[in-house]
Amino acid sequence: MFVVTVIFDIELSATNDFITRVKKQAQDSLHLETGCHRFDICIDSKRSGRIMLYEIYDDTDAFAAHLDSDHFRAFDNDVSPHVRSKKIESWSLA
């Protein structure tokens, strides 16, 4: 299994809107992508505006399909103006 973590730092004024939008993205990914098995949204309890995504896919091809999907492109377009930074890392599930 292929794991992706994404850590966002969001403009504080947009945090609630970002969380609402990323919840929709999680639902879309889980329901529309057969290769997406988990899409968790984690909110930093000590730093406002810091959000981590934990996603599990079948493999790198499934993640590439995720990045190429219409719902991902729409999400990215919607949230990009409010993202101060984004760090993406990939992992293999042991």
mmCIF file as gemmi writes it, N, C-alpha and C atoms, coordinates in Angstrom:
data_model
loop_
_atom_site.group_PDB
_atom_site.id
_atom_site.type_symbol
_atom_site.label_atom_id
_atom_site.label_alt_id
_atom_site.label_comp_id
_atom_site.label_asym_id
_atom_site.label_entity_id
_atom_site.label_seq_id
_atom_site.pdbx_PDB_ins_code
_atom_site.Cartn_x
_atom_site.Cartn_y
_atom_site.Cartn_z
_atom_site.occupancy
_atom_site.B_iso_or_equiv
_atom_site.pdbx_formal_charge
_atom_site.auth_seq_id
_atom_site.auth_asym_id
_atom_site.pdbx_PDB_model_num
ATOM 1 N N . MET Axp A 1 ? 0.84 -1.174 0 1 0 ? 1 A 1
ATOM 2 C CA . MET Axp A 1 ? 0 0 0 1 0 ? 1 A 1
ATOM 3 C C . MET Axp A 1 ? 0.888 1.241 0 1 0 ? 1 A 1
ATOM 4 N N . PHE Axp A 2 ? 0.385 2.283 -0.629 1 0 ? 2 A 1
ATOM 5 C CA . PHE Axp A 2 ? 1.1 3.544 -0.785 1 0 ? 2 A 1
ATOM 6 C C . PHE Axp A 2 ? 0.431 4.6 0.089 1 0 ? 2 A 1
ATOM 7 N N . VAL Axp A 3 ? 1.206 5.214 0.973 1 0 ? 3 A 1
ATOM 8 C CA . VAL Axp A 3 ? 0.686 6.198 1.925 1 0 ? 3 A 1
ATOM 9 C C . VAL Axp A 3 ? 1.218 7.582 1.563 1 0 ? 3 A 1
ATOM 10 N N . VAL Axp A 4 ? 0.331 8.555 1.655 1 0 ? 4 A 1
ATOM 11 C CA . VAL Axp A 4 ? 0.707 9.948 1.407 1 0 ? 4 A 1
ATOM 12 C C . VAL Axp A 4 ? 0.283 10.775 2.616 1 0 ? 4 A 1
ATOM 13 N N . THR Axp A 5 ? 1.193 11.616 3.082 1 0 ? 5 A 1
ATOM 14 C CA . THR Axp A 5 ? 0.836 12.611 4.091 1 0 ? 5 A 1
ATOM 15 C C . THR Axp A 5 ? 1.046 13.984 3.473 1 0 ? 5 A 1
ATOM 16 N N . VAL Axp A 6 ? 0.12 14.87 3.788 1 0 ? 6 A 1
ATOM 17 C CA . VAL Axp A 6 ? 0.212 16.239 3.304 1 0 ? 6 A 1
ATOM 18 C C . VAL Axp A 6 ? -0.026 17.147 4.502 1 0 ? 6 A 1
ATOM 19 N N . ILE Axp A 7 ? 0.918 18.037 4.754 1 0 ? 7 A 1
ATOM 20 C CA . ILE Axp A 7 ? 0.754 19.001 5.843 1 0 ? 7 A 1
ATOM 21 C C . ILE Axp A 7 ? 0.564 20.376 5.224 1 0 ? 7 A 1
ATOM 22 N N . PHE Axp A 8 ? -0.581 20.968 5.544 1 0 ? 8 A 1
ATOM 23 C CA . PHE Axp A 8 ? -0.933 22.305 5.06 1 0 ? 8 A 1
ATOM 24 C C . PHE Axp A 8 ? -0.814 23.31 6.19 1 0 ? 8 A 1
ATOM 25 N N . ASP Axp A 9 ? -0.326 24.48 5.875 1 0 ? 9 A 1
ATOM 26 C CA . ASP Axp A 9 ? -0.476 25.65 6.729 1 0 ? 9 A 1
ATOM 27 C C . ASP Axp A 9 ? -1.395 26.586 5.958 1 0 ? 9 A 1
ATOM 28 N N . ILE Axp A 10 ? -2.556 26.843 6.554 1 0 ? 10 A 1
ATOM 29 C CA . ILE Axp A 10 ? -3.62 27.599 5.908 1 0 ? 10 A 1
ATOM 30 C C . ILE Axp A 10 ? -3.715 28.984 6.538 1 0 ? 10 A 1
ATOM 31 N N . GLU Axp A 11 ? -4.075 29.978 5.74 1 0 ? 11 A 1
ATOM 32 C CA . GLU Axp A 11 ? -4.35 31.301 6.294 1 0 ? 11 A 1
ATOM 33 C C . GLU Axp A 11 ? -5.429 31.145 7.369 1 0 ? 11 A 1
ATOM 34 N N . LEU Axp A 12 ? -5.209 31.731 8.523 1 0 ? 12 A 1
ATOM 35 C CA . LEU Axp A 12 ? -6.122 31.548 9.648 1 0 ? 12 A 1
ATOM 36 C C . LEU Axp A 12 ? -7.558 31.926 9.299 1 0 ? 12 A 1
ATOM 37 N N . SER Axp A 13 ? -7.743 32.958 8.529 1 0 ? 13 A 1
ATOM 38 C CA . SER Axp A 13 ? -9.096 33.395 8.172 1 0 ? 13 A 1
ATOM 39 C C . SER Axp A 13 ? -9.822 32.395 7.275 1 0 ? 13 A 1
ATOM 40 N N . ALA Axp A 14 ? -9.107 31.481 6.652 1 0 ? 14 A 1
ATOM 41 C CA . ALA Axp A 14 ? -9.697 30.513 5.725 1 0 ? 14 A 1
ATOM 42 C C . ALA Axp A 14 ? -9.749 29.097 6.29 1 0 ? 14 A 1
ATOM 43 N N . THR Axp A 15 ? -9.346 28.91 7.524 1 0 ? 15 A 1
ATOM 44 C CA . THR Axp A 15 ? -9.233 27.56 8.08 1 0 ? 15 A 1
ATOM 45 C C . THR Axp A 15 ? -10.556 26.807 8.053 1 0 ? 15 A 1
ATOM 46 N N . ASN Axp A 16 ? -11.628 27.416 8.511 1 0 ? 16 A 1
ATOM 47 C CA . ASN Axp A 16 ? -12.922 26.714 8.547 1 0 ? 16 A 1
ATOM 48 C C . ASN Axp A 16 ? -13.406 26.356 7.144 1 0 ? 16 A 1
ATOM 49 N N . ASP Axp A 17 ? -13.249 27.274 6.194 1 0 ? 17 A 1
ATOM 50 C CA . ASP Axp A 17 ? -13.634 26.981 4.814 1 0 ? 17 A 1
ATOM 51 C C . ASP Axp A 17 ? -12.774 25.86 4.236 1 0 ? 17 A 1
ATOM 52 N N . PHE Axp A 18 ? -11.485 25.865 4.557 1 0 ? 18 A 1
ATOM 53 C CA . PHE Axp A 18 ? -10.592 24.809 4.082 1 0 ? 18 A 1
ATOM 54 C C . PHE Axp A 18 ? -11.041 23.453 4.623 1 0 ? 18 A 1
ATOM 55 N N . ILE Axp A 19 ? -11.348 23.39 5.902 1 0 ? 19 A 1
ATOM 56 C CA . ILE Axp A 19 ? -11.763 22.126 6.511 1 0 ? 19 A 1
ATOM 57 C C . ILE Axp A 19 ? -13.049 21.614 5.86 1 0 ? 19 A 1
ATOM 58 N N . THR Axp A 20 ? -13.996 22.488 5.633 1 0 ? 20 A 1
ATOM 59 C CA . THR Axp A 20 ? -15.235 22.087 4.952 1 0 ? 20 A 1
ATOM 60 C C . THR Axp A 20 ? -14.924 21.535 3.568 1 0 ? 20 A 1
ATOM 61 N N . ARG Axp A 21 ? -14.051 22.212 2.839 1 0 ? 21 A 1
ATOM 62 C CA . ARG Axp A 21 ? -13.73 21.801 1.465 1 0 ? 21 A 1
ATOM 63 C C . ARG Axp A 21 ? -12.932 20.51 1.442 1 0 ? 21 A 1
ATOM 64 N N . VAL Axp A 22 ? -12.008 20.329 2.374 1 0 ? 22 A 1
ATOM 65 C CA . VAL Axp A 22 ? -11.201 19.106 2.375 1 0 ? 22 A 1
ATOM 66 C C . VAL Axp A 22 ? -12.045 17.898 2.807 1 0 ? 22 A 1
ATOM 67 N N . LYS Axp A 23 ? -13.065 18.11 3.627 1 0 ? 23 A 1
ATOM 68 C CA . LYS Axp A 23 ? -13.977 17.002 3.969 1 0 ? 23 A 1
ATOM 69 C C . LYS Axp A 23 ? -14.708 16.514 2.73 1 0 ? 23 A 1
ATOM 70 N N . LYS Axp A 24 ? -15.115 17.44 1.871 1 0 ? 24 A 1
ATOM 71 C CA . LYS Axp A 24 ? -15.754 17.064 0.601 1 0 ? 24 A 1
ATOM 72 C C . LYS Axp A 24 ? -14.766 16.317 -0.282 1 0 ? 24 A 1
ATOM 73 N N . GLN Axp A 25 ? -13.529 16.78 -0.311 1 0 ? 25 A 1
ATOM 74 C CA . GLN Axp A 25 ? -12.497 16.107 -1.101 1 0 ? 25 A 1
ATOM 75 C C . GLN Axp A 25 ? -12.274 14.683 -0.602 1 0 ? 25 A 1
ATOM 76 N N . ALA Axp A 26 ? -12.254 14.492 0.697 1 0 ? 26 A 1
ATOM 77 C CA . ALA Axp A 26 ? -12.082 13.151 1.261 1 0 ? 26 A 1
ATOM 78 C C . ALA Axp A 26 ? -13.224 12.239 0.826 1 0 ? 26 A 1
ATOM 79 N N . GLN Axp A 27 ? -14.453 12.724 0.926 1 0 ? 27 A 1
ATOM 80 C CA . GLN Axp A 27 ? -15.613 11.928 0.5 1 0 ? 27 A 1
ATOM 81 C C . GLN Axp A 27 ? -15.516 11.575 -0.976 1 0 ? 27 A 1
ATOM 82 N N . ASP Axp A 28 ? -15.195 12.559 -1.803 1 0 ? 28 A 1
ATOM 83 C CA . ASP Axp A 28 ? -15.077 12.309 -3.241 1 0 ? 28 A 1
ATOM 84 C C . ASP Axp A 28 ? -13.999 11.267 -3.525 1 0 ? 28 A 1
ATOM 85 N N . SER Axp A 29 ? -12.858 11.397 -2.89 1 0 ? 29 A 1
ATOM 86 C CA . SER Axp A 29 ? -11.758 10.463 -3.137 1 0 ? 29 A 1
ATOM 87 C C . SER Axp A 29 ? -12.143 9.047 -2.742 1 0 ? 29 A 1
ATOM 88 N N . LEU Axp A 30 ? -12.756 8.898 -1.59 1 0 ? 30 A 1
ATOM 89 C CA . LEU Axp A 30 ? -13.137 7.562 -1.111 1 0 ? 30 A 1
ATOM 90 C C . LEU Axp A 30 ? -14.252 6.941 -1.95 1 0 ? 30 A 1
ATOM 91 N N . HIS Axp A 31 ? -15.168 7.749 -2.446 1 0 ? 31 A 1
ATOM 92 C CA . HIS Axp A 31 ? -16.3 7.213 -3.197 1 0 ? 31 A 1
ATOM 93 C C . HIS Axp A 31 ? -16.046 7.079 -4.693 1 0 ? 31 A 1
ATOM 94 N N . LEU Axp A 32 ? -15.188 7.908 -5.236 1 0 ? 32 A 1
ATOM 95 C CA . LEU Axp A 32 ? -14.983 7.915 -6.683 1 0 ? 32 A 1
ATOM 96 C C . LEU Axp A 32 ? -13.724 7.182 -7.136 1 0 ? 32 A 1
ATOM 97 N N . GLU Axp A 33 ? -12.833 6.869 -6.213 1 0 ? 33 A 1
ATOM 98 C CA . GLU Axp A 33 ? -11.564 6.236 -6.579 1 0 ? 33 A 1
ATOM 99 C C . GLU Axp A 33 ? -11.473 4.856 -5.938 1 0 ? 33 A 1
ATOM 100 N N . THR Axp A 34 ? -11.439 3.826 -6.761 1 0 ? 34 A 1
ATOM 101 C CA . THR Axp A 34 ? -11.338 2.464 -6.223 1 0 ? 34 A 1
ATOM 102 C C . THR Axp A 34 ? -9.993 2.22 -5.548 1 0 ? 34 A 1
ATOM 103 N N . GLY Axp A 35 ? -8.972 2.978 -5.921 1 0 ? 35 A 1
ATOM 104 C CA . GLY Axp A 35 ? -7.642 2.789 -5.355 1 0 ? 35 A 1
ATOM 105 C C . GLY Axp A 35 ? -7.371 3.58 -4.088 1 0 ? 35 A 1
ATOM 106 N N . CYS Axp A 36 ? -8.347 4.38 -3.631 1 0 ? 36 A 1
ATOM 107 C CA . CYS Axp A 36 ? -8.185 5.168 -2.407 1 0 ? 36 A 1
ATOM 108 C C . CYS Axp A 36 ? -8.907 4.462 -1.263 1 0 ? 36 A 1
ATOM 109 N N . HIS Axp A 37 ? -8.164 4.101 -0.218 1 0 ? 37 A 1
ATOM 110 C CA . HIS Axp A 37 ? -8.731 3.317 0.878 1 0 ? 37 A 1
ATOM 111 C C . HIS Axp A 37 ? -8.904 4.1 2.172 1 0 ? 37 A 1
ATOM 112 N N . ARG Axp A 38 ? -8.188 5.185 2.307 1 0 ? 38 A 1
ATOM 113 C CA . ARG Axp A 38 ? -8.277 5.975 3.546 1 0 ? 38 A 1
ATOM 114 C C . ARG Axp A 38 ? -7.938 7.42 3.227 1 0 ? 38 A 1
ATOM 115 N N . PHE Axp A 39 ? -8.67 8.323 3.86 1 0 ? 39 A 1
ATOM 116 C CA . PHE Axp A 39 ? -8.415 9.745 3.657 1 0 ? 39 A 1
ATOM 117 C C . PHE Axp A 39 ? -8.81 10.443 4.957 1 0 ? 39 A 1
ATOM 118 N N . ASP Axp A 40 ? -7.851 10.562 5.857 1 0 ? 40 A 1
ATOM 119 C CA . ASP Axp A 40 ? -8.096 11.166 7.164 1 0 ? 40 A 1
ATOM 120 C C . ASP Axp A 40 ? -7.649 12.621 7.165 1 0 ? 40 A 1
ATOM 121 N N . ILE Axp A 41 ? -8.394 13.433 7.901 1 0 ? 41 A 1
ATOM 122 C CA . ILE Axp A 41 ? -8.084 14.851 8.054 1 0 ? 41 A 1
ATOM 123 C C . ILE Axp A 41 ? -7.758 15.074 9.525 1 0 ? 41 A 1
ATOM 124 N N . CYS Axp A 42 ? -6.552 15.53 9.794 1 0 ? 42 A 1
ATOM 125 C CA . CYS Axp A 42 ? -6.089 15.737 11.168 1 0 ? 42 A 1
ATOM 126 C C . CYS Axp A 42 ? -5.816 17.216 11.381 1 0 ? 42 A 1
ATOM 127 N N . ILE Axp A 43 ? -6.345 17.765 12.47 1 0 ? 43 A 1
ATOM 128 C CA . ILE Axp A 43 ? -6.198 19.181 12.777 1 0 ? 43 A 1
ATOM 129 C C . ILE Axp A 43 ? -5.247 19.319 13.959 1 0 ? 43 A 1
ATOM 130 N N . ASP Axp A 44 ? -4.225 20.12 13.775 1 0 ? 44 A 1
ATOM 131 C CA . ASP Axp A 44 ? -3.242 20.34 14.838 1 0 ? 44 A 1
ATOM 132 C C . ASP Axp A 44 ? -3.936 21.007 16.026 1 0 ? 44 A 1
ATOM 133 N N . SER Axp A 45 ? -3.841 20.395 17.188 1 0 ? 45 A 1
ATOM 134 C CA . SER Axp A 45 ? -4.52 20.913 18.376 1 0 ? 45 A 1
ATOM 135 C C . SER Axp A 45 ? -3.786 22.098 19.006 1 0 ? 45 A 1
ATOM 136 N N . LYS Axp A 46 ? -2.555 22.352 18.564 1 0 ? 46 A 1
ATOM 137 C CA . LYS Axp A 46 ? -1.775 23.434 19.163 1 0 ? 46 A 1
ATOM 138 C C . LYS Axp A 46 ? -1.474 24.582 18.199 1 0 ? 46 A 1
ATOM 139 N N . ARG Axp A 47 ? -1.623 24.329 16.908 1 0 ? 47 A 1
ATOM 140 C CA . ARG Axp A 47 ? -1.297 25.366 15.912 1 0 ? 47 A 1
ATOM 141 C C . ARG Axp A 47 ? -2.48 25.551 14.97 1 0 ? 47 A 1
ATOM 142 N N . SER Axp A 48 ? -3.188 26.637 15.122 1 0 ? 48 A 1
ATOM 143 C CA . SER Axp A 48 ? -4.326 26.934 14.257 1 0 ? 48 A 1
ATOM 144 C C . SER Axp A 48 ? -3.871 27.034 12.808 1 0 ? 48 A 1
ATOM 145 N N . GLY Axp A 49 ? -4.701 26.518 11.927 1 0 ? 49 A 1
ATOM 146 C CA . GLY Axp A 49 ? -4.399 26.596 10.502 1 0 ? 49 A 1
ATOM 147 C C . GLY Axp A 49 ? -3.478 25.513 9.994 1 0 ? 49 A 1
ATOM 148 N N . ARG Axp A 50 ? -3.093 24.588 10.859 1 0 ? 50 A 1
ATOM 149 C CA . ARG Axp A 50 ? -2.21 23.49 10.434 1 0 ? 50 A 1
ATOM 150 C C . ARG Axp A 50 ? -3.038 22.21 10.344 1 0 ? 50 A 1
ATOM 151 N N . ILE Axp A 51 ? -3.063 21.617 9.16 1 0 ? 51 A 1
ATOM 152 C CA . ILE Axp A 51 ? -3.904 20.454 8.894 1 0 ? 51 A 1
ATOM 153 C C . ILE Axp A 51 ? -3.077 19.413 8.165 1 0 ? 51 A 1
ATOM 154 N N . MET Axp A 52 ? -3.218 18.163 8.602 1 0 ? 52 A 1
ATOM 155 C CA . MET Axp A 52 ? -2.504 17.066 7.954 1 0 ? 52 A 1
ATOM 156 C C . MET Axp A 52 ? -3.513 16.093 7.347 1 0 ? 52 A 1
ATOM 157 N N . LEU Axp A 53 ? -3.224 15.655 6.142 1 0 ? 53 A 1
ATOM 158 C CA . LEU Axp A 53 ? -4.002 14.609 5.494 1 0 ? 53 A 1
ATOM 159 C C . LEU Axp A 53 ? -3.191 13.329 5.523 1 0 ? 53 A 1
ATOM 160 N N . TYR Axp A 54 ? -3.878 12.221 5.804 1 0 ? 54 A 1
ATOM 161 C CA . TYR Axp A 54 ? -3.269 10.888 5.804 1 0 ? 54 A 1
ATOM 162 C C . TYR Axp A 54 ? -4.091 10.055 4.833 1 0 ? 54 A 1
ATOM 163 N N . GLU Axp A 55 ? -3.471 9.657 3.72 1 0 ? 55 A 1
ATOM 164 C CA . GLU Axp A 55 ? -4.185 8.982 2.647 1 0 ? 55 A 1
ATOM 165 C C . GLU Axp A 55 ? -3.505 7.656 2.314 1 0 ? 55 A 1
ATOM 166 N N . ILE Axp A 56 ? -4.301 6.639 2.042 1 0 ? 56 A 1
ATOM 167 C CA . ILE Axp A 56 ? -3.759 5.339 1.65 1 0 ? 56 A 1
ATOM 168 C C . ILE Axp A 56 ? -4.35 4.936 0.3 1 0 ? 56 A 1
ATOM 169 N N . TYR Axp A 57 ? -3.453 4.553 -0.613 1 0 ? 57 A 1
ATOM 170 C CA . TYR Axp A 57 ? -3.815 4.135 -1.963 1 0 ? 57 A 1
ATOM 171 C C . TYR Axp A 57 ? -3.256 2.746 -2.239 1 0 ? 57 A 1
ATOM 172 N N . ASP Axp A 58 ? -3.799 2.103 -3.259 1 0 ? 58 A 1
ATOM 173 C CA . ASP Axp A 58 ? -3.284 0.794 -3.67 1 0 ? 58 A 1
ATOM 174 C C . ASP Axp A 58 ? -1.79 0.864 -3.987 1 0 ? 58 A 1
ATOM 175 N N . ASP Axp A 59 ? -1.418 1.881 -4.759 1 0 ? 59 A 1
ATOM 176 C CA . ASP Axp A 59 ? -0.044 1.998 -5.248 1 0 ? 59 A 1
ATOM 177 C C . ASP Axp A 59 ? 0.157 3.398 -5.824 1 0 ? 59 A 1
ATOM 178 N N . THR Axp A 60 ? 1.323 3.627 -6.395 1 0 ? 60 A 1
ATOM 179 C CA . THR Axp A 60 ? 1.619 4.95 -6.952 1 0 ? 60 A 1
ATOM 180 C C . THR Axp A 60 ? 0.712 5.283 -8.137 1 0 ? 60 A 1
ATOM 181 N N . ASP Axp A 61 ? 0.305 4.274 -8.894 1 0 ? 61 A 1
ATOM 182 C CA . ASP Axp A 61 ? -0.607 4.525 -10.015 1 0 ? 61 A 1
ATOM 183 C C . ASP Axp A 61 ? -1.957 5.033 -9.523 1 0 ? 61 A 1
ATOM 184 N N . ALA Axp A 62 ? -2.453 4.47 -8.426 1 0 ? 62 A 1
ATOM 185 C CA . ALA Axp A 62 ? -3.726 4.931 -7.861 1 0 ? 62 A 1
ATOM 186 C C . ALA Axp A 62 ? -3.603 6.372 -7.371 1 0 ? 62 A 1
ATOM 187 N N . PHE Axp A 63 ? -2.456 6.715 -6.788 1 0 ? 63 A 1
ATOM 188 C CA . PHE Axp A 63 ? -2.254 8.096 -6.352 1 0 ? 63 A 1
ATOM 189 C C . PHE Axp A 63 ? -2.149 9.032 -7.552 1 0 ? 63 A 1
ATOM 190 N N . ALA Axp A 64 ? -1.484 8.594 -8.605 1 0 ? 64 A 1
ATOM 191 C CA . ALA Axp A 64 ? -1.395 9.406 -9.821 1 0 ? 64 A 1
ATOM 192 C C . ALA Axp A 64 ? -2.79 9.648 -10.402 1 0 ? 64 A 1
ATOM 193 N N . ALA Axp A 65 ? -3.642 8.623 -10.377 1 0 ? 65 A 1
ATOM 194 C CA . ALA Axp A 65 ? -5.023 8.78 -10.851 1 0 ? 65 A 1
ATOM 195 C C . ALA Axp A 65 ? -5.773 9.786 -9.983 1 0 ? 65 A 1
ATOM 196 N N . HIS Axp A 66 ? -5.505 9.764 -8.682 1 0 ? 66 A 1
ATOM 197 C CA . HIS Axp A 66 ? -6.103 10.734 -7.759 1 0 ? 66 A 1
ATOM 198 C C . HIS Axp A 66 ? -5.723 12.157 -8.172 1 0 ? 66 A 1
ATOM 199 N N . LEU Axp A 67 ? -4.441 12.373 -8.416 1 0 ? 67 A 1
ATOM 200 C CA . LEU Axp A 67 ? -3.96 13.704 -8.795 1 0 ? 67 A 1
ATOM 201 C C . LEU Axp A 67 ? -4.51 14.162 -10.143 1 0 ? 67 A 1
ATOM 202 N N . ASP Axp A 68 ? -4.878 13.211 -10.984 1 0 ? 68 A 1
ATOM 203 C CA . ASP Axp A 68 ? -5.389 13.515 -12.322 1 0 ? 68 A 1
ATOM 204 C C . ASP Axp A 68 ? -6.914 13.625 -12.36 1 0 ? 68 A 1
ATOM 205 N N . SER Axp A 69 ? -7.57 13.408 -11.224 1 0 ? 69 A 1
ATOM 206 C CA . SER Axp A 69 ? -9.037 13.406 -11.2 1 0 ? 69 A 1
ATOM 207 C C . SER Axp A 69 ? -9.596 14.831 -11.237 1 0 ? 69 A 1
ATOM 208 N N . ASP Axp A 70 ? -10.796 14.951 -11.764 1 0 ? 70 A 1
ATOM 209 C CA . ASP Axp A 70 ? -11.465 16.251 -11.81 1 0 ? 70 A 1
ATOM 210 C C . ASP Axp A 70 ? -11.718 16.793 -10.412 1 0 ? 70 A 1
ATOM 211 N N . HIS Axp A 71 ? -12.104 15.905 -9.476 1 0 ? 71 A 1
ATOM 212 C CA . HIS Axp A 71 ? -12.409 16.397 -8.125 1 0 ? 71 A 1
ATOM 213 C C . HIS Axp A 71 ? -11.152 16.89 -7.412 1 0 ? 71 A 1
ATOM 214 N N . PHE Axp A 72 ? -9.994 16.264 -7.677 1 0 ? 72 A 1
ATOM 215 C CA . PHE Axp A 72 ? -8.759 16.775 -7.074 1 0 ? 72 A 1
ATOM 216 C C . PHE Axp A 72 ? -8.404 18.135 -7.664 1 0 ? 72 A 1
ATOM 217 N N . ARG Axp A 73 ? -8.491 18.26 -8.993 1 0 ? 73 A 1
ATOM 218 C CA . ARG Axp A 73 ? -8.153 19.533 -9.625 1 0 ? 73 A 1
ATOM 219 C C . ARG Axp A 73 ? -9.062 20.661 -9.117 1 0 ? 73 A 1
ATOM 220 N N . ALA Axp A 74 ? -10.336 20.365 -8.935 1 0 ? 74 A 1
ATOM 221 C CA . ALA Axp A 74 ? -11.268 21.371 -8.411 1 0 ? 74 A 1
ATOM 222 C C . ALA Axp A 74 ? -10.897 21.746 -6.974 1 0 ? 74 A 1
ATOM 223 N N . PHE Axp A 75 ? -10.587 20.74 -6.154 1 0 ? 75 A 1
ATOM 224 C CA . PHE Axp A 75 ? -10.168 20.996 -4.767 1 0 ? 75 A 1
ATOM 225 C C . PHE Axp A 75 ? -8.921 21.872 -4.743 1 0 ? 75 A 1
ATOM 226 N N . ASP Axp A 76 ? -7.923 21.489 -5.506 1 0 ? 76 A 1
ATOM 227 C CA . ASP Axp A 76 ? -6.659 22.228 -5.528 1 0 ? 76 A 1
ATOM 228 C C . ASP Axp A 76 ? -6.882 23.681 -5.961 1 0 ? 76 A 1
ATOM 229 N N . ASN Axp A 77 ? -7.714 23.866 -6.954 1 0 ? 77 A 1
ATOM 230 C CA . ASN Axp A 77 ? -8.036 25.21 -7.427 1 0 ? 77 A 1
ATOM 231 C C . ASN Axp A 77 ? -8.752 26.025 -6.343 1 0 ? 77 A 1
ATOM 232 N N . ASP Axp A 78 ? -9.664 25.385 -5.628 1 0 ? 78 A 1
ATOM 233 C CA . ASP Axp A 78 ? -10.439 26.077 -4.593 1 0 ? 78 A 1
ATOM 234 C C . ASP Axp A 78 ? -9.586 26.498 -3.399 1 0 ? 78 A 1
ATOM 235 N N . VAL Axp A 79 ? -8.649 25.644 -2.986 1 0 ? 79 A 1
ATOM 236 C CA . VAL Axp A 79 ? -7.918 25.923 -1.74 1 0 ? 79 A 1
ATOM 237 C C . VAL Axp A 79 ? -6.573 26.615 -1.952 1 0 ? 79 A 1
ATOM 238 N N . SER Axp A 80 ? -5.998 26.516 -3.115 1 0 ? 80 A 1
ATOM 239 C CA . SER Axp A 80 ? -4.653 27.058 -3.345 1 0 ? 80 A 1
ATOM 240 C C . SER Axp A 80 ? -4.468 28.507 -2.911 1 0 ? 80 A 1
ATOM 241 N N . PRO Axp A 81 ? -5.443 29.384 -3.131 1 0 ? 81 A 1
ATOM 242 C CA . PRO Axp A 81 ? -5.228 30.771 -2.712 1 0 ? 81 A 1
ATOM 243 C C . PRO Axp A 81 ? -5.043 30.951 -1.202 1 0 ? 81 A 1
ATOM 244 N N . HIS Axp A 82 ? -5.456 29.973 -0.412 1 0 ? 82 A 1
ATOM 245 C CA . HIS Axp A 82 ? -5.406 30.093 1.045 1 0 ? 82 A 1
ATOM 246 C C . HIS Axp A 82 ? -4.291 29.272 1.697 1 0 ? 82 A 1
ATOM 247 N N . VAL Axp A 83 ? -3.519 28.582 0.875 1 0 ? 83 A 1
ATOM 248 C CA . VAL Axp A 83 ? -2.446 27.72 1.38 1 0 ? 83 A 1
ATOM 249 C C . VAL Axp A 83 ? -1.158 28.53 1.485 1 0 ? 83 A 1
ATOM 250 N N . ARG Axp A 84 ? -0.646 28.63 2.716 1 0 ? 84 A 1
ATOM 251 C CA . ARG Axp A 84 ? 0.635 29.324 2.915 1 0 ? 84 A 1
ATOM 252 C C . ARG Axp A 84 ? 1.8 28.39 2.611 1 0 ? 84 A 1
ATOM 253 N N . SER Axp A 85 ? 1.643 27.101 2.95 1 0 ? 85 A 1
ATOM 254 C CA . SER Axp A 85 ? 2.665 26.108 2.61 1 0 ? 85 A 1
ATOM 255 C C . SER Axp A 85 ? 2.014 24.73 2.589 1 0 ? 85 A 1
ATOM 256 N N . LYS Axp A 86 ? 2.681 23.826 1.868 1 0 ? 86 A 1
ATOM 257 C CA . LYS Axp A 86 ? 2.188 22.45 1.742 1 0 ? 86 A 1
ATOM 258 C C . LYS Axp A 86 ? 3.397 21.538 1.626 1 0 ? 86 A 1
ATOM 259 N N . LYS Axp A 87 ? 3.429 20.51 2.471 1 0 ? 87 A 1
ATOM 260 C CA . LYS Axp A 87 ? 4.527 19.536 2.437 1 0 ? 87 A 1
ATOM 261 C C . LYS Axp A 87 ? 3.929 18.157 2.185 1 0 ? 87 A 1
ATOM 262 N N . ILE Axp A 88 ? 4.382 17.504 1.116 1 0 ? 88 A 1
ATOM 263 C CA . ILE Axp A 88 ? 3.874 16.181 0.739 1 0 ? 88 A 1
ATOM 264 C C . ILE Axp A 88 ? 4.987 15.17 0.916 1 0 ? 88 A 1
ATOM 265 N N . GLU Axp A 89 ? 4.648 14.064 1.589 1 0 ? 89 A 1
ATOM 266 C CA . GLU Axp A 89 ? 5.6 12.959 1.749 1 0 ? 89 A 1
ATOM 267 C C . GLU Axp A 89 ? 4.883 11.657 1.393 1 0 ? 89 A 1
ATOM 268 N N . SER Axp A 90 ? 5.644 10.688 0.913 1 0 ? 90 A 1
ATOM 269 C CA . SER Axp A 90 ? 5.071 9.379 0.59 1 0 ? 90 A 1
ATOM 270 C C . SER Axp A 90 ? 5.785 8.29 1.383 1 0 ? 90 A 1
ATOM 271 N N . TRP Axp A 91 ? 5.026 7.228 1.642 1 0 ? 91 A 1
ATOM 272 C CA . TRP Axp A 91 ? 5.475 6.15 2.518 1 0 ? 91 A 1
ATOM 273 C C . TRP Axp A 91 ? 4.986 4.814 1.972 1 0 ? 91 A 1
ATOM 274 N N . SER Axp A 92 ? 5.609 3.747 2.413 1 0 ? 92 A 1
ATOM 275 C CA . SER Axp A 92 ? 5.116 2.383 2.148 1 0 ? 92 A 1
ATOM 276 C C . SER Axp A 92 ? 4.579 1.836 3.457 1 0 ? 92 A 1
ATOM 277 N N . LEU Axp A 93 ? 3.405 1.251 3.403 1 0 ? 93 A 1
ATOM 278 C CA . LEU Axp A 93 ? 2.788 0.681 4.595 1 0 ? 93 A 1
ATOM 279 C C . LEU Axp A 93 ? 3.432 -0.668 4.886 1 0 ? 93 A 1
ATOM 280 N N . ALA Axp A 94 ? 3.928 -0.823 6.104 1 0 ? 94 A 1
ATOM 281 C CA . ALA Axp A 94 ? 4.626 -2.063 6.483 1 0 ? 94 A 1
ATOM 282 C C . ALA Axp A 94 ? 3.634 -3.144 6.856 1 0 ? 94 A 1
